[in-house]
């Protein structure tokens, strides 16, 4: 996983943030409100976020395509 979909803390729009940007705490402008924002996470926090995102994605795919997972 190379990026997360996160919420801008200022305007609350969903934006795509690269994992590397989160690890390094880089600042970047929000594409909607233009304010500089940054997300800074430790390696442990990033690992948890990636696991959570992976589980959420799998859950969404299971709901959309239950036959592919043998859930029917």
N, C-alpha and C positions, 0 to 999 in steps of 0.2 A: 504494500500500500504506500503510495507516494504522496497522498494529500488527504485532507479532511474537509468536510463541509462544516463550517462553523458560523456562528452568528456574530455579526459586528456588534460590539458592545455599545456603540453609540446609536446607530440607526436600526439595528436588529435585522438587517437583511442577511440572507445566507450567502456566504462567500466561500470559495475554495482556497484553502491555505495549505501550502506544501509542508510536509513533515519536517524537512530540513529547516524551514523558516521558524517552525515552532521550537526546534532544538536549539537554534542559535539566537532566538528572540529578536529576529529582524523586524524592523518597522516597515510598513508599507501603507499606501493610501487606500482607503476603502473606495471601491469603484462607484459607490452611490453617494455617500456624504462627503467624501474627500478627506476626512480626518485621518491622521496617521494612527495606526493601531499596531499592536504586536501581541503575540501569544508566546509565552515562555514556559516551557515544560522541562522537567528533568527527564532523563532517559527512562526511568521507571514509570513516570506519568505518561510518557509517550507510548510505552508498551501497553499500558492499561487502555489508553484511548484507542490504539490500533485494534486491540482485542475486542473492545466494545463495538467499534465500527464494523469489524468483521462479523460479529454476532448479529448486529442489527441488519446488515446487508443479507446475511443468510436467512434470517427470519422473514425479511421482505420477499426474498426470492421464493421461499417455501410457500408463502401466502399466494403469490402470483402463479406459481407453477407447481402445484402439489403433486401432479403425476410424475414429474421429473425426479422427485425425491421419494416416491413410493408412499406418500402420505394419504392416499385415497383408499 
